[in-house]
Amino acid sequence: MAVAIEIVPLSSTVEMFGTSHTQTAYSVSGHILLTLKNPASLFEPRPRAQTIELTSIQLVFEGSNESIYPDTGYRGVRLCRIQKELILPEPILLTGKPDGITTRWSIVFDLAVPGWLPPSAEFEDQSVTSYALFATAKYAYRDTDSRPPAGSSSSRTKTSSIFSNIYSLTGRNRIKSISAPRCPIEVRRFRTQPHAVQGALRPAPEHTVPSAFGLNHVSADVQLPTAPAIPLDLLRSVEVILDVPGFVGTREGRLPMSVRVRSRHNDPAMSAQLSVQELDVEVQQVERFWSRPCTRYADTFPLPPKEQQPPNLPLLSPHPLHQFAALGITTLGESTLYTTRTIPLVPAQSVQFRLSPARGGVSLDGEWAKMDITVPVLREVPLGEEVEAEEDGAEIDEETKTERIARRSMVTTEMDAPFYRIRHEVRVNITLAYQPPNGANSIIETVHVSAPLRFVHIPSSSHTNSRSPSPSPAPLTLPAYSQLFYENGERKELDHEVDWLPAYRPEKGQDEAEDQQARVVLPSLPLTKERTPLHEPELQPARRARVVDVELVPRSAFEQVQPGVLGRISA
């Protein structure tokens, strides 16, 4: 009798939400499909129904992060290993049907996987993070006695019994093992929109362009040139605050932001001689890889101990290059190599904004000059999927289009793993012009500011909308208990990780019956710890900032795009 085993999960994707927490867990469920088929026998004209004794089914969920470096070879780290025995407390007898009829049994399983696991990812020849289910069944054949069929001769029955006994003595009752094919599981991490109301997006605060998340005030350090021609004390008086979204969806395609600039020089007349001429904005995805596991990551998350790490306990499904490391072909040096790759996320590498050229730029003084801009960014689109339109609306040739498609396929969220770290940032180059008091020509200098961005996956409407056809609004889903309270039972009221938590407040003017039903109110709370501006009392009134009009300058007007350059690599 032929025995087959297969893993059938309810979903091949585990969808996690929010940041990585060591106190959360998610479910991976499904069933193990056992198939028994009793083929026709040459020795038994009428095959009997055969029985197997199923003694064990070991189910394993394993996650790994592997580093593939040409100079240092292959290294692998086991992220987790969750093992469960499905046949308890005693073996199970399964009987097939005769005459070649296939019989199937399903054994249900449910595993709890950690909520801090990094999402599945593959970075070409650098590093791979993958997860999969594995199952191994152990069984033995059991003989079942049956009477000879009516009308059969005793000689035929005797001959059949002799052959059956010979087959039984040749190892029929020995324990056999069979493994199911590897079942890959994809782990994805999402972040829900705090201002999502019935699928509509609320405009970002202090900006006219809709955004999935609100803007945060980030005080940026101004990077001055090495040997500036403008007086150094005047440049040091320049202050810049960037208003950037708390999170950016990888499929949004645009980045609404504001740039606030002012001069705090002691001499107002000298500050008036300084003006902002242009803004050049870059959005970058910075990928850092290293050949050895990051000790900081191992100290933050509970990785399996050294005894359960390869090569002490090999991975169940390692990368094919691990064979070269096992044979000693690749050299595993003691040194740790670092590689940084920068991928421009603006379609034309960067985008330039010109400020009121007819008025000679924007003069600076003690008040904030606020400039609202919208930067086009590449949307996350899998390689091979067509894009309806370019993000910047510019006409480009086929070579540049191919280069952008390649960069678009590399857009990903921020993530951390033992062998890599992915971050994003926006860099603003501010062109300043200084008019000397003696009437000489203007002096041009460029200062730089940057702010971190957090690119995230935003769940589609199918994750947030109600499945019910009722027109009533869908109820809001509350987070897990571990996201609301600490282990000792205290509430996480001051925890920045749960500052999006909705507050329960009854609305005013309701009758007594409605007051008994609490309604969820979504307040506008800060999303990052960098919400506090440099000079908060002066930033609070919106009227204190001068709103300056800016115009977008086509990239072709001042720089030619170099196709074929996907990113800047530095070791």
N, C-alpha and C positions, 0 to 999 in steps of 0.2 A: 504494500500500500504506500502510495506517494504522499508525503507530508510537505506542505508549503506554509510559510509564515510571512505576513506583511503588516507594516505599521500604517494605520489610517488615522491621521490626526483630524480633529474637527476643523482646524485651520492651520495652514502652513506658516502663519505669521503671528508673532506675539507683539502686540501693540502696547507699549508702555507710555506713560504720561508724566510730564513734569521732569524735574531733575532726578539724578540718580540717588536713591535712598537705600541704605542698607537695611532698613526696617520694613520694606515693602516686598511683596511677592506677587507673582502673576501665575495664572493657571495655564498649563499645557495639557489638554485632554484629547481623548479619542478612543480607539479600540485596536486591539491586535486581532488580525484576521487569520485564523487557522483553516487551512483547506486540506481535506482528506479525499483521496481518490483511489478507489480499489480497482486496479486494472484486471483484465481477464487473465486467468492462469492457464498455463499449458497442462498442468497436472490435475487441475480441478475443473471439470466441465462447467460446474455451477459454483462460482466463487462464493465463499462464505463471507458474512459480514465480519470484518476484522476490527479489533479494538486496540487502541494505544493508551498507555498510562502516562499522562502528562504530569511530570514531576516538578517542572520549574519553567518560568518565563521571567527572565531578567530584563528589565527595561532601564535604559540609561539615557539621560539627557546630558550632553557634553558640549561645552563651549570652549573655544581656543582662539588665541591670538598668536599668529606666526609671523616672524620677521624673515625676509628673504633679501639678504645683502650680498652682492657679488664679491665684496672684499672679505667679509667675515663669514659667509655661508648662511646656514639655516639655523634658526632658533625658534622654539615653540614654548608657549606658556598656556597651561590649562586654566581657564577662567572659572569653570565650575564643573562638577561631576555629580549628578543626582541619580541615584540608583534605587530601584524599587522592585521587589519581588511580587509578582501578580498571582502566583499560585500558592495560597495559604488557606488553612493550616496543613492541608494534606493533599496528595495527588488527586488528579481528576481522570476518570475513565471516559474516553471518547470513542464511540463506535461508529464506523463508517457504514455505508450501504453497499450491497453487492452489485454485480453486473455493471461495474464501471461508473456508477453514479457518484457525482461529486458532492461532498458534504462540507459545510462551512460553519465555523463557530467564531463568535466575537467575544473577546475578553476586554472589558472596559478598563481604562486607566485614567488617572488624573494626577499630574505632577505639579508641585509648587516650585517655580523657578525664581531666583533672586531678582529684585527690582532694580539693582544697581548695575546690571550687565550693560556693557557698551553695545550700541547697535551694530548690526551686521554691516561689514564694509570690506571693500577690496580696492587697494591702491596699486594697480599695475604690478610692478615687480618690487614693491617696497614692503607691504604688510597686508595681512588678510585676517579678518575676524569672522568666524563662522560658528554655526550651531547646528546640531543634528540629533535625531533620536536613533537609538540602536536597540535591538531586541534579539535575545537568544533563547530558544526553547530547548528543553531536554525532555526526552520521552523514551519509552520502551514499548515494544509490541507485547500484547497479551493474547494468549490463545483462548478462544471461546469454543466450548464443546457444542456440537450441533448434531442432530440426528440425520442419518442419510436420507436423501429425498426419496419419496415414494417412487417405486418402479425401477430403482437403480439396482444393479447386480451387486452381490456381496464381494465379488472379485475386484470390481472397479473401486468400491469403497475401501477395500483393504489396500489396494495399490496407492490410492490417493492418500490414505493415512500414513503409509510408509514414507512417501515423499514429504509429507507435512512434518513428520517427526525429524527427518533428515534436515529440513530447512530450519526447524526450531533449534536443533543441536548446533548448527553452524553460526549461531550468534543472534538469533532472532530476538532474544530477550535482553540483549545488552542495551545500556543507556546510550542513546544517540543524541546528537546536538545539531541544531539547524539555526542559522542566523538570518534575520530579515535584511533586505536591502537598506542601505543608509537612507534615512528620511530627513532631508534638510529642513531646518526651521529658520525663518528670517525674523530677527528682532529689530523692531523699529520704535523710535521714540518720538512722541508728539508733544505739543504744548497747545492747550486750548486758549481761545481768545477771550480775554476778560471782558471785552465790550461787545461780544456777539449776542445780539438779541434777535431771535427768530431768523437767523441767517443774514441779517443786515449788519453792516459795519458802521460803527460810529466814527465820525471824523476825528483824527488825532488832535489832541489839545494844541491850540496855538498854531495850527497849520490847516490850510484849506484842502489839502490832498488827503483822501481817506487812507487809513492805515489800519492793519490788523491789531496793532498795539499802540499805546500812547507814547508820547515823547518824554524823554528824561533829560534833565539838565546835567551835562557832564563838563566839569571844569578841566580844560585842556592846558597842558604845559606848552608854552610857546617855545619852539626851537629856533634859535637865532642863527644867522650865518656866521661863519668863522671870523671873517674880517669885514664887518659891515661898514659901508660908507655913510650911512645915516648915524647920527649920534647914538651911542650905545645906551645912554640913560633914557633916550626917547623910545628906543625899541623895547627896552625892558619894562616900560610903563604900559605896553600894549597887553590887554587882557582879552582872552577869547573863551567863549562858552559855546559848546555845540549841543544842540537839541536833537537827539537821535532817538529812534524807536527803541523801546526796551527789548523787543525781539523783532526779527525780520523773517518773514516766511520765505522759504526757498523758491516759492512759485509766485511771489508778488510781482516781480519784474520792475520794481521801482523803490526808491528809498527817499521818503520825505524827511527833510531835516532843515534846521535853521542854524545860522551862524550869527553869533552876537559878538561884536567887536567894540572896544572903547579904549581910550588912552587915559591913564591916571597920572599924567605928568604934572609936576608942581606948577609949571608955567602954562596956562591955558593958551596963550598966543603961540607957543611953540607946538603944542598939540594940534592946533588948527592947521599947521603947515603939513601935517601928516594925513594921508588919505588912502583909502582902499580902492584899488583899481580893478583887480580881477580875482576870481576864485577858481582854482583848479582842483578838482575832487577826484580821488582814487578810492576804490573799494577793493580790498584784497582779501584773498583766502590764503592764510599762512599755514602750511603743513610742515610739521617737524617730526622727523623720524630718527630713531636711534637703534643701534644694533643690539643693545642689552635692555632688559626690562627696566622701566623707570621705578626707582625705589620709592618715590613719592606716591605713585599709584598703588604700589604694594602695601604701603603704610595706611592708605586711605580706605581701601576695599579689602574684604576678607578673601584673598586668593587661597586656593588649596595649599597645604604645606609642601615643603620640598620633597618629601617622600612620595607625594602624589603628582609630582611634576616630571615631565620627560627630561632625561631618558630613564629615570627611575621607574616611572609608569608611563609607557608610551601612549600617545594619543590614539584614539580608536580609528580616526580617519585623518592622518596628517597630510600635509602638502607633499606632492610627488618628489620635491627636492630633498626631503628628509632622508631619502635613500643614499644620496651622495654623502651627507653628513655621517650616516651610520657606517659607510664604507671608508670614511676618512679621506674622501677626495677633497672636500672643502675644509679649509683651515678655520678653526674657531679661535681667533686671537683673543688676548686678554683685554685689548683696548676697546673702548666704546666709540663708535663713529656716530656723528650727528649730521643730519642732512636737513636742509630747509628748502622748501619749494614755495614760491609765491605765485599765485594765480590771479591775474586781474579779472575782476568780476564786472567791470564796466565794459560794455560792448566794444568801445573804441579805446581801451586801455585806461583812459581818463576823460573827464568832461570839464569844459571850461565855461565859466559864467563871467560876463562883463557887467560892471556896475556903472550905470549912468555915465557913459562916455561923453555925452554932450556937456555935462556939468563938471567934468574932470574928476570923476570918482566921488567917493563919499568921505568927507572930512571927519576926523575923529575928535571927540571931546570927552567930557566926563560922563556923558550919557551913552547908553548902549545903542548901537546901530544894528538892527535886526534884519537879516536877509533870509527869506524863505526860498528854498530851492528844492527841486525834485531830481534826484540822480537816477538815471536808468541803469539797472543791473541785470545781469544774465539770470534768467529763470532756470530752475532745475528741470531739465528735460533729459530722459534717458537717451543714450546714443542710438541714432537711427529713427527716433521719433521726430516728425516734422513739426516745425514751429510756424504758427499762423503769420506772425509779423515780427520784424526786428524790434527790440526794446526801444531803440532810439529813433526809429522811423526813418533812418537814413538808407539811401540806396548804396549797396556794396556789390563788389564783384564776387565771382564764384570762389576765388581763392580765399578771400577774407571771410566769406560765409562759411566755408569749410572749417577755417580756423576757429570761428566763433562756436560752431557746433561742437567741436572738440572740447573747447573750454566749458561750454554749457554742460556737457556730460560730467564734468569734474565738480560741479557745484554740489556741496554737501553741507550738512549741519555741523555745528561744533560738537566735538566728541573727544573723549579721552580713552586710551587703551594702554596696556603696558609698553607697546612699541611705537606709539605715535600720539600726537596731539594736534587737533585741528582748531584753529581760531580764525576770527575775521576782524577786520578793522577798517575804518574810514580815515583817510588822510586828506587834509585840506591844506593846499598851498596858497597862501594869501600874499598877493602882490601889493606892496606898499609903495607909495610915491611921497617923497619929501621935497618940499620947496624951500631952499635955503633963504634966509632973510636978505642976503645980498643980491637977490635977483638972478642967481645963476640957474643953470638948467636943473630940472628935477632929477633927483636921485632915486633910482628904483632898487628895491630890495625885496626878497621873498622870505617869509617866515613860514614855518610848518607847524601844524597841530594835528593830532590824531586822537581817535576815541575807539574803544572796542565795540564791536557789534556781536550780537548773538543770533546766528542763523538757526532756525528751527523748522521742523515739519509742522504744518498746521493741518489737523484732521479735516477730511472732506465733509461735506454736508451729511453724508450717510452715517458719520460717527456721532454727529451732534443732533440731527433732527430726530423727531420721534417716529417710530415705525408705525404708530397708529394712524389710520386715515382720518381721525377726528380733527376738526379744524382748531381745537383748543391748543394753546401754546404748550410746547413740550416742557416737562418739569426739569429743573436744573439738577444735575447729578452732583452729589456731595463727594468730596475726596475720602480716601480711606482714613480709618481711625488713627493710624500711625502718622498721618500727615497733619492731624489736628492736635494730637497730644503727645507728650513725651512718655517714656516708659514708666515714670513715677506718677503719671496721671495729670501733670500740669499742662495747661493749654499753651500752645505755641503762638501767643498773641504778639510777641515781639520778634518772632522769627521771620526774617526776610524771605525765607523760602515759601512761606504760606501767606505772604502779604496780599495775595489776590483773593483770600478767603472771603466769601460773601457774608454780610452781617444780616441777621434776622431782625427785622423791625416792622411792626404793624403800621400801615399807612393811616394818616390822620383823616378824620371824617367818615370812617367806616362805622357801620352799625355794630351792635354787640355780637351778632352771629359771625360777622366777618372778622372781628377782632380776635376770635378764637383760632383763626387760621393764619399762621405766620406767613408772611411773604418775603421773598428773597430780594434784597436790594444790593446792587453791585456798585459799591463806592469806587471812586477814582483814587486808588492807592498807589504809592510808588512801587515800581517793579524791580529796581536794583538799589544797591547801597550807594550808588553814585548820584542819587536824585538831588542831594543838597547842592545848590549852586555855590559859586565862590563868594558872592555877596548876596545872600538870600534876601535881606530886607529891601534891597534896591531892585531885585528882579521880580518880586511878587506883583507889583502893579504893572499890568500889560501896557499902560499908556506911557510908561517911562522909556520904552524902547522905540526908537525911530524905525519904522518899517521902510526898507529900501527896495526899490524895484531892481531886478536883475534880468538879464537876457542871456539865453543860451547861445553859445558860439559853436557852430559846427566844427567838429574835429578836423575836417579836411581843410579848414581855413588857416590852421596854424601848425598842423603836424600830420604827417602821412602815417597811416597804420602799417605796421610791419606784420604781414600775415605769416603764419607758421610758427610764431613764438607763443607757446602755451604757458610758459611761466619762467621765472628766473630761479635758477638752481644755485644754491651755495652750500658748501660743505663746511 
